[in-house]
Amino acid sequence: MSGSHDEISRRCFLDQTAKTWLMMWSAGALPVPVSAIHRAQEQESSGDIPYRYIDQSTCIGCGRCIPLCPMSAISLSGDKSSIDPSECAECGTCTRAEICPADAITAVQLGWPRSLRETFSNPLAVHESTGITGRGTEGIKSNDSQNRYRRGDIGVFIELGRPVLGARFTDVERVVKKFKSNGYDVIPNNPITALIADRNTGALSSEVLNEKIISCVLEFVIPNTAADQLMQMVHELSREVDTVFSLSVALRADESGRSNFRDLFGPDVFCLPNAKVNIGMAENIA
Amino acid sequence: MTHTSQRRGLDPSRPGEELIVLAITPSATRSREGIREAVNELAAKMLEHGRDHWPQWTVDRLAAIPNGSFPGTLAVAFTDVKRVENLLNDLKQEWLPRNREKGYPISIVLTGLTDDAHTICEKTGFKENTYLHSLGFFGRTEGLPSEDEMCLITMCGHGLIARNRIKDLLGSIRSGELTPEQSAADIALPCTCGIGNEERARKTFARLTNRE
């Protein structure tokens, strides 16, 4: 494959990016979260900022960091870039890119519950409850050895927030409660399970509800006779949540290695032509 | 996790355009004696079958694995189905029987067109165990980017490719400051998992800017 990084004029791209964004800001085309910026500036001056921020004393206002943010949480205010702490998911993309010429993007040790943002949004962070990075689940990847999803089951994966919009735990809670009211719990080894405060309703700990993350994956197991019930729940949630979510289903292959998706969901339910397929290399090894 | 299952832009009319090979060692088994060495060997096998196929960052990442912390997952994107067949056939020869005997549950998942995965299974003697199908997006879908932009944005399974970055890159290609190839490499750069497909991204950037 072609495309060596040696051939890339990365600096040229970033300079052009900065120019574009400065022009857009000058034309009033970009929102500026003024209150958030003032709050950050006040806290910065007191040396007590509890989230990732851009050091206003060293930022040169080049704007290179702005288009990199998956949550569009960075903007220019005057001649400085600022991170809106409410919208920042603490994914660390801006920091890892190492594009700030003034080294003004400052990561901090996050306290609870803000640390949840990083745990769910930074693919390098590890979920304490499961010991797994990313969204904190192994899903179907290890199903040939772990048998989490068996014949007769439908494994249900609801991923909230991706792409682009992000999600708050208020919406995560809506999904947990919807499934709970229909008789289904989040599977035990999913990181959301550790955040559930009321096992009877599925309510999450109230202190986490406003935290914003790029995405999280909720997993449930339902019987393969409940495909219609699943679609009913999903269509209800589609009207109730304040973000986007994807639905994926895990199905064990039949004896010939084929999926019985169409048998369960019928001919009219949308399904991508691509899928993840565990090829059974670790079958019968626990 | 749903990671690679939401990738948009693959089409049965273009078989073999992308196949991601992902290997995982369950978290509960990573402390077993010798399993680390088995994963290192797997990374070396992947390199052997893809070294001249991948961008340098993929080669560098795989080559560094023996010296890094235990990689719970290894993932690489192939754009040549034959190479995936060769890799799996190679693993079957000696690596797989030895590690099965030792009780190392290292799983492999293929992500791509289901027909491609099935063909590879038939040719290599493996059989599908579990599928993860995507039924698409729900909720506030009016806030999603265009389907064309989604082909690029969904290449990151953790949602780290910003929509503003895609718009910027498309603008830079249209103005002649960047090529589709440079833009494809740029969005793959922050990928921490190794599933960026520069070749498909290049084709997509070229198509969206009429640079084909």
Interface residues (C-beta under 8 A of the other chain):
Chain A: M1 S2 G3 S4 H5 D6 E7 I8 S9 R10 C12 F13 Q16 T17 T20 I66 P67 L68 C69 P70 S72 C91 T93 R96 A97 S121 P123 L124 T130 G131 I132 T133 G134 R135 G136 T137 E138 G139 I140 K141 S142 N143 D144 S145 Q146 Y149 G155 F157 E159 G161 R162 P163 V164 L165 G166 I214 S215 V217 V234 H235 L237 S238 V241 D242 T243 V244 F245 S246 L247 S248 V249 A250 L251 R252 A253 G257 R258 S259 F261 F265 V269 F270 C271 L272 P273 N274 A275 K276 V277 N278 I279 G280 M281 A282 E283 I285 A286
Chain B: M1 T2 H3 T4 S5 Q6 R7 R8 L10 D11 P12 L22 I24 P26 S27 H53 W54 P55 Q56 W57 G72 T73 T79 L88 L91 L96 R100 G103 Y104 P105 I106 S107 I108 V109 L110 T111 G112 L113 T114 D115 A117 H118 C121 F126 K127 E128 N129 T130 Y131 L132 H133 S134 L135 G136 F137 F138 G139 R140 T141 G143 L144 P145 M150 I153 T154 G157 H158 G159 L160 I161 A162 R163 N164 R165 K167 D168 L169 G171 S172 S175 E177 L178 E181 Q182 S183 A184 A185 D186 A188 L189 P190 T192 C193 E198 E199 R202
